[in-house]
Structure formats: structure tokens, C-alpha cells
Amino acid sequence: MYSGKYWFINLNDKDKKYITDHPDPSHLVYYLKKGLSFNDAIRLGYEDAMREDNELESNTSIAISNKILNSNQGTTNLLF
């Protein structure tokens, strides 16, 4: 367990390097601070990151569709 303020100190050098080299280890760090093992934290962090990416992609698609729909409605209203 790596809970508390010593979660990083207690990691082995390979795991520390993974975290410091990673562009955004926030999901992984979240679970490490909760006391999960590195392997469990990386698995759950990955699942969270993928879920977040999927949600972002879905919301972006909806926003683009809404923008097109609103743009078309605005043009239609101008014709009347």
C-alpha cells in the first residue's frame, strides 16, 4: 500500500520513472494516493482516462451537430 503522503517515495524506481515521464499521470496518481497498488492504480487510471476521452469525443460530436443545426436555423429565420 502506498497511501498517505509517502505514496511516491514507496514506489520502485521503474514506477517513479513511469509517473514522471507520463504526460498526464493524474488518474494514476489519484488511485495511488488512495492506497491502491501501482498495477491496480494504472489499470483504474487507464479506464478513467478512456472513459473521459470517450465522453469528450461524444460531447464534441454533439456540440458540432448543435452548432450546425443552430447555424442552419439562423439562416432559415433570416429568409422569412
N, CA, C and O atoms as a GROMACS GRO file, in nm:
protein
  320
    1MET      N    1   0.082  -0.118   0.000
    1MET     CA    2   0.000   0.000   0.000
    1MET      C    3   0.087   0.125   0.000
    1MET      O    4   0.191   0.129   0.066
    2TYR      N    5   0.044   0.226  -0.074
    2TYR     CA    6   0.121   0.349  -0.087
    2TYR      C    7   0.044   0.471  -0.036
    2TYR      O    8   0.065   0.582  -0.085
    3SER      N    9  -0.043   0.452   0.057
    3SER     CA   10  -0.131   0.562   0.097
    3SER      C   11  -0.056   0.672   0.171
    3SER      O   12   0.060   0.656   0.212
    4GLY      N   13  -0.126   0.782   0.188
    4GLY     CA   14  -0.069   0.893   0.262
    4GLY      C   15   0.028   0.974   0.181
    4GLY      O   16   0.032   0.965   0.058
    5LYS      N   17   0.104   1.054   0.250
    5LYS     CA   18   0.196   1.145   0.182
    5LYS      C   19   0.319   1.074   0.128
    5LYS      O   20   0.397   1.135   0.055
    6TYR      N   21   0.339   0.948   0.160
    6TYR     CA   22   0.458   0.875   0.116
    6TYR      C   23   0.434   0.786  -0.006
    6TYR      O   24   0.517   0.702  -0.038
    7TRP      N   25   0.322   0.804  -0.073
    7TRP     CA   26   0.288   0.714  -0.184
    7TRP      C   27   0.397   0.714  -0.291
    7TRP      O   28   0.426   0.607  -0.346
    8PHE      N   29   0.458   0.827  -0.322
    8PHE     CA   30   0.560   0.832  -0.427
    8PHE      C   31   0.692   0.774  -0.379
    8PHE      O   32   0.759   0.701  -0.452
    9ILE      N   33   0.730   0.805  -0.258
    9ILE     CA   34   0.857   0.756  -0.202
    9ILE      C   35   0.859   0.604  -0.198
    9ILE      O   36   0.964   0.542  -0.219
   10ASN      N   37   0.745   0.543  -0.172
   10ASN     CA   38   0.738   0.398  -0.158
   10ASN      C   39   0.738   0.322  -0.291
   10ASN      O   40   0.747   0.199  -0.292
   11LEU      N   41   0.728   0.393  -0.402
   11LEU     CA   42   0.730   0.326  -0.533
   11LEU      C   43   0.873   0.285  -0.569
   11LEU      O   44   0.970   0.344  -0.523
   12ASN      N   45   0.882   0.181  -0.654
   12ASN     CA   46   1.016   0.146  -0.702
   12ASN      C   47   1.057   0.244  -0.812
   12ASN      O   48   0.974   0.319  -0.862
   13ASP      N   49   1.183   0.244  -0.849
   13ASP     CA   50   1.237   0.342  -0.944
   13ASP      C   51   1.169   0.334  -1.080
   13ASP      O   52   1.148   0.437  -1.144
   14LYS      N   53   1.136   0.215  -1.125
   14LYS     CA   54   1.070   0.198  -1.255
   14LYS      C   55   0.932   0.264  -1.255
   14LYS      O   56   0.895   0.331  -1.352
   15ASP      N   57   0.856   0.247  -1.148
   15ASP     CA   58   0.724   0.307  -1.138
   15ASP      C   59   0.732   0.459  -1.124
   15ASP      O   60   0.650   0.532  -1.180
   16LYS      N   61   0.832   0.507  -1.049
   16LYS     CA   62   0.854   0.652  -1.037
   16LYS      C   63   0.884   0.713  -1.173
   16LYS      O   64   0.832   0.819  -1.207
   17LYS      N   65   0.968   0.644  -1.251
   17LYS     CA   66   1.004   0.693  -1.384
   17LYS      C   67   0.881   0.697  -1.474
   17LYS      O   68   0.863   0.792  -1.551
   18TYR      N   69   0.796   0.596  -1.465
   18TYR     CA   70   0.673   0.593  -1.545
   18TYR      C   71   0.589   0.716  -1.515
   18TYR      O   72   0.539   0.782  -1.607
   19ILE      N   73   0.573   0.748  -1.388
   19ILE     CA   74   0.491   0.863  -1.349
   19ILE      C   75   0.554   0.994  -1.394
   19ILE      O   76   0.486   1.080  -1.449
   20THR      N   77   0.684   1.010  -1.370
   20THR     CA   78   0.748   1.137  -1.404
   20THR      C   79   0.759   1.157  -1.555
   20THR      O   80   0.762   1.271  -1.601
   21ASP      N   81   0.766   1.050  -1.633
   21ASP     CA   82   0.774   1.060  -1.779
   21ASP      C   83   0.637   1.072  -1.845
   21ASP      O   84   0.628   1.115  -1.961
   22HIS      N   85   0.533   1.036  -1.775
   22HIS     CA   86   0.397   1.037  -1.833
   22HIS      C   87   0.349   1.181  -1.850
   22HIS      O   88   0.369   1.263  -1.761
   23PRO      N   89   0.286   1.212  -1.965
   23PRO     CA   90   0.239   1.349  -1.988
   23PRO      C   91   0.126   1.393  -1.894
   23PRO      O   92   0.115   1.512  -1.862
   24ASP      N   93   0.043   1.299  -1.849
   24ASP     CA   94  -0.065   1.335  -1.757
   24ASP      C   95  -0.098   1.214  -1.668
   24ASP      O   96  -0.190   1.138  -1.699
   25PRO      N   97  -0.024   1.196  -1.560
   25PRO     CA   98  -0.049   1.080  -1.473
   25PRO      C   99  -0.158   1.104  -1.368
   25PRO      O  100  -0.165   1.030  -1.270
   26SER      N  101  -0.240   1.206  -1.385
   26SER     CA  102  -0.334   1.246  -1.279
   26SER      C  103  -0.429   1.134  -1.237
   26SER      O  104  -0.457   1.120  -1.118
   27HIS      N  105  -0.478   1.055  -1.331
   27HIS     CA  106  -0.569   0.946  -1.295
   27HIS      C  107  -0.495   0.840  -1.213
   27HIS      O  108  -0.548   0.791  -1.113
   28LEU      N  109  -0.376   0.807  -1.254
   28LEU     CA  110  -0.292   0.709  -1.184
   28LEU      C  111  -0.260   0.758  -1.043
   28LEU      O  112  -0.274   0.684  -0.946
   29VAL      N  113  -0.218   0.882  -1.032
   29VAL     CA  114  -0.181   0.940  -0.903
   29VAL      C  115  -0.301   0.942  -0.807
   29VAL      O  116  -0.287   0.917  -0.688
   30TYR      N  117  -0.417   0.971  -0.861
   30TYR     CA  118  -0.539   0.972  -0.780
   30TYR      C  119  -0.556   0.839  -0.706
   30TYR      O  120  -0.581   0.837  -0.586
   31TYR      N  121  -0.541   0.729  -0.778
   31TYR     CA  122  -0.559   0.597  -0.716
   31TYR      C  123  -0.442   0.558  -0.627
   31TYR      O  124  -0.461   0.489  -0.527
   32LEU      N  125  -0.322   0.600  -0.661
   32LEU     CA  126  -0.207   0.572  -0.574
   32LEU      C  127  -0.225   0.641  -0.439
   32LEU      O  128  -0.194   0.584  -0.335
   33LYS      N  129  -0.274   0.764  -0.442
   33LYS     CA  130  -0.296   0.837  -0.316
   33LYS      C  131  -0.406   0.775  -0.231
   33LYS      O  132  -0.411   0.796  -0.110
   34LYS      N  133  -0.494   0.698  -0.296
   34LYS     CA  134  -0.600   0.629  -0.221
   34LYS      C  135  -0.548   0.498  -0.161
   34LYS      O  136  -0.620   0.431  -0.087
   35GLY      N  137  -0.422   0.462  -0.193
   35GLY     CA  138  -0.362   0.345  -0.133
   35GLY      C  139  -0.362   0.221  -0.220
   35GLY      O  140  -0.325   0.114  -0.172
   36LEU      N  141  -0.401   0.231  -0.346
   36LEU     CA  142  -0.400   0.115  -0.433
   36LEU      C  143  -0.258   0.083  -0.478
   36LEU      O  144  -0.170   0.169  -0.477
   37SER      N  145  -0.238  -0.041  -0.516
   37SER     CA  146  -0.107  -0.081  -0.570
   37SER      C  147  -0.086  -0.012  -0.704
   37SER      O  148  -0.181   0.036  -0.766
   38PHE      N  149   0.038  -0.007  -0.749
   38PHE     CA  150   0.069   0.058  -0.876
   38PHE      C  151  -0.010  -0.007  -0.990
   38PHE      O  152  -0.067   0.063  -1.074
   39ASN      N  153  -0.012  -0.139  -0.994
   39ASN     CA  154  -0.082  -0.209  -1.102
   39ASN      C  155  -0.231  -0.181  -1.102
   39ASN      O  156  -0.290  -0.158  -1.208
   40ASP      N  157  -0.293  -0.182  -0.985
   40ASP     CA  158  -0.436  -0.150  -0.977
   40ASP      C  159  -0.461  -0.004  -1.014
   40ASP      O  160  -0.558   0.027  -1.083
   41ALA      N  161  -0.374   0.084  -0.967
   41ALA     CA  162  -0.390   0.227  -0.996
   41ALA      C  163  -0.375   0.255  -1.144
   41ALA      O  164  -0.450   0.336  -1.200
   42ILE      N  165  -0.281   0.190  -1.210
   42ILE     CA  166  -0.261   0.214  -1.353
   42ILE      C  167  -0.379   0.161  -1.433
   42ILE      O  168  -0.421   0.222  -1.531
   43ARG      N  169  -0.434   0.047  -1.391
   43ARG     CA  170  -0.550  -0.010  -1.461
   43ARG      C  171  -0.671   0.082  -1.446
   43ARG      O  172  -0.736   0.117  -1.544
   44LEU      N  173  -0.702   0.120  -1.323
   44LEU     CA  174  -0.818   0.206  -1.300
   44LEU      C  175  -0.798   0.345  -1.359
   44LEU      O  176  -0.892   0.405  -1.411
   45GLY      N  177  -0.676   0.396  -1.352
   45GLY     CA  178  -0.646   0.526  -1.412
   45GLY      C  179  -0.665   0.523  -1.562
   45GLY      O  180  -0.716   0.618  -1.620
   46TYR      N  181  -0.624   0.414  -1.626
   46TYR     CA  182  -0.643   0.399  -1.770
   46TYR      C  183  -0.792   0.394  -1.805
   46TYR      O  184  -0.836   0.458  -1.900
   47GLU      N  185  -0.868   0.317  -1.727
   47GLU     CA  186  -1.013   0.309  -1.752
   47GLU      C  187  -1.078   0.446  -1.739
   47GLU      O  188  -1.161   0.484  -1.821
   48ASP      N  189  -1.040   0.522  -1.637
   48ASP     CA  190  -1.093   0.657  -1.619
   48ASP      C  191  -1.057   0.747  -1.736
   48ASP      O  192  -1.142   0.821  -1.787
   49ALA      N  193  -0.932   0.741  -1.778
   49ALA     CA  194  -0.887   0.827  -1.888
   49ALA      C  195  -0.960   0.793  -2.017
   49ALA      O  196  -0.998   0.883  -2.092
   50MET      N  197  -0.981   0.665  -2.044
   50MET     CA  198  -1.052   0.624  -2.166
   50MET      C  199  -1.199   0.666  -2.159
   50MET      O  200  -1.255   0.712  -2.258
   51ARG      N  201  -1.260   0.651  -2.043
   51ARG     CA  202  -1.399   0.692  -2.025
   51ARG      C  203  -1.411   0.844  -2.046
   51ARG      O  204  -1.505   0.891  -2.109
   52GLU      N  205  -1.315   0.918  -1.992
   52GLU     CA  206  -1.314   1.063  -2.008
   52GLU      C  207  -1.296   1.102  -2.156
   52GLU      O  208  -1.363   1.193  -2.205
   53ASP      N  209  -1.205   1.033  -2.226
   53ASP     CA  210  -1.184   1.060  -2.368
   53ASP      C  211  -1.310   1.031  -2.449
   53ASP      O  212  -1.347   1.108  -2.538
   54ASN      N  213  -1.376   0.920  -2.419
   54ASN     CA  214  -1.499   0.884  -2.491
   54ASN      C  215  -1.609   0.987  -2.467
   54ASN      O  216  -1.682   1.024  -2.559
   55GLU      N  217  -1.621   1.033  -2.343
   55GLU     CA  218  -1.721   1.134  -2.310
   55GLU      C  219  -1.690   1.266  -2.382
   55GLU      O  220  -1.780   1.332  -2.434
   56LEU      N  221  -1.565   1.302  -2.384
   56LEU     CA  222  -1.524   1.425  -2.452
   56LEU      C  223  -1.553   1.416  -2.602
   56LEU      O  224  -1.604   1.511  -2.661
   57GLU      N  225  -1.522   1.302  -2.662
   57GLU     CA  226  -1.548   1.283  -2.805
   57GLU      C  227  -1.698   1.289  -2.834
   57GLU      O  228  -1.740   1.351  -2.932
   58SER      N  229  -1.776   1.226  -2.750
   58SER     CA  230  -1.922   1.228  -2.768
   58SER      C  231  -1.977   1.369  -2.753
   58SER      O  232  -2.058   1.413  -2.835
   59ASN      N  233  -1.934   1.439  -2.650
   59ASN     CA  234  -1.982   1.576  -2.627
   59ASN      C  235  -1.938   1.670  -2.739
   59ASN      O  236  -2.012   1.761  -2.776
   60THR      N  237  -1.818   1.648  -2.792
   60THR     CA  238  -1.770   1.730  -2.904
   60THR      C  239  -1.856   1.707  -3.027
   60THR      O  240  -1.891   1.802  -3.097
   61SER      N  241  -1.889   1.582  -3.054
   61SER     CA  242  -1.976   1.550  -3.168
   61SER      C  243  -2.113   1.615  -3.153
   61SER      O  244  -2.167   1.669  -3.250
   62ILE      N  245  -2.168   1.609  -3.034
   62ILE     CA  246  -2.298   1.672  -3.009
   62ILE      C  247  -2.288   1.823  -3.028
   62ILE      O  248  -2.378   1.884  -3.087
   63ALA      N  249  -2.181   1.883  -2.978
   63ALA     CA  250  -2.163   2.028  -2.991
   63ALA      C  251  -2.152   2.069  -3.138
   63ALA      O  252  -2.210   2.170  -3.179
   64ILE      N  253  -2.079   1.991  -3.217
   64ILE     CA  254  -2.066   2.022  -3.361
   64ILE      C  255  -2.202   2.011  -3.429
   64ILE      O  256  -2.238   2.096  -3.510
   65SER      N  257  -2.277   1.906  -3.397
   65SER     CA  258  -2.410   1.889  -3.455
   65SER      C  259  -2.502   2.005  -3.416
   65SER      O  260  -2.577   2.056  -3.499
   66ASN      N  261  -2.496   2.045  -3.289
   66ASN     CA  262  -2.579   2.156  -3.243
   66ASN      C  263  -2.540   2.287  -3.312
   66ASN      O  264  -2.626   2.368  -3.346
   67LYS      N  265  -2.412   2.306  -3.331
   67LYS     CA  266  -2.365   2.428  -3.398
   67LYS      C  267  -2.417   2.433  -3.541
   67LYS      O  268  -2.463   2.538  -3.587
   68ILE      N  269  -2.410   2.322  -3.610
   68ILE     CA  270  -2.460   2.316  -3.748
   68ILE      C  271  -2.610   2.339  -3.751
   68ILE      O  272  -2.661   2.414  -3.834
   69LEU      N  273  -2.682   2.272  -3.660
   69LEU     CA  274  -2.827   2.287  -3.653
   69LEU      C  275  -2.866   2.431  -3.623
   69LEU      O  276  -2.954   2.488  -3.688
   70ASN      N  277  -2.800   2.491  -3.524
   70ASN     CA  278  -2.830   2.630  -3.489
   70ASN      C  279  -2.794   2.726  -3.601
   70ASN      O  280  -2.865   2.824  -3.625
   71SER      N  281  -2.686   2.698  -3.670
   71SER     CA  282  -2.644   2.781  -3.782
   71SER      C  283  -2.747   2.774  -3.895
   71SER      O  284  -2.780   2.876  -3.955
   72ASN      N  285  -2.796   2.656  -3.924
   72ASN     CA  286  -2.896   2.637  -4.028
   72ASN      C  287  -3.028   2.702  -3.990
   72ASN      O  288  -3.096   2.761  -4.074
   73GLN      N  289  -3.065   2.691  -3.864
   73GLN     CA  290  -3.190   2.755  -3.819
   73GLN      C  291  -3.180   2.906  -3.828
   73GLN      O  292  -3.277   2.973  -3.865
   74GLY      N  293  -3.065   2.960  -3.794
   74GLY     CA  294  -3.045   3.104  -3.802
   74GLY      C  295  -3.056   3.153  -3.944
   74GLY      O  296  -3.114   3.259  -3.970
   75THR      N  297  -3.001   3.077  -4.039
   75THR     CA  298  -3.008   3.114  -4.179
   75THR      C  299  -3.152   3.107  -4.228
   75THR      O  300  -3.196   3.194  -4.304
   76THR      N  301  -3.225   3.004  -4.187
   76THR     CA  302  -3.364   2.990  -4.226
   76THR      C  303  -3.448   3.105  -4.173
   76THR      O  304  -3.534   3.157  -4.244
   77ASN      N  305  -3.424   3.144  -4.051
   77ASN     CA  306  -3.501   3.254  -3.990
   77ASN      C  307  -3.475   3.385  -4.064
   77ASN      O  308  -3.564   3.470  -4.072
   78LEU      N  309  -3.357   3.403  -4.116
   78LEU     CA  310  -3.325   3.527  -4.187
   78LEU      C  311  -3.402   3.539  -4.320
   78LEU      O  312  -3.425   3.649  -4.369
   79LEU      N  313  -3.441   3.427  -4.376
   79LEU     CA  314  -3.511   3.426  -4.503
   79LEU      C  315  -3.657   3.468  -4.490
   79LEU      O  316  -3.719   3.508  -4.588
   80PHE      N  317  -3.712   3.460  -4.372
   80PHE     CA  318  -3.853   3.493  -4.354
   80PHE      C  319  -3.877   3.635  -4.325
   80PHE      O  320  -3.992   3.676  -4.308
   0.00000   0.00000   0.00000
